[in-house]
Amino acid sequence: MDLIKIAQETFHTEADALYKAAERLDQNFLDAISLILQTKGKLIITGVGKSGLVGAKMAATFASTGTSSFFLHP
């Protein structure tokens, strides 16, 4: 299998995962957004292992877009 074919299959797999994630959005998603928008202080994000890496990235993204936040390692 050539690299182009591997890359195409990877993109299709990731696109399918995004589609499935979009289909699962519900009121919980809106509730989470509402809570984040209502936050008056700092947004604290935590996680362990891979979720910790994702949490650290989320905190950095929130901070760079104007939402005061930080990652707390448990």
Secondary structure, 3 states (H helix, E strand, C coil): CCHHHHHHHHHHHHHHHHHHHHHCCCHHHHHHHHHHHHCCCCEEEECCCHHHHHHHHHHHHHHHCCCCEEEECC
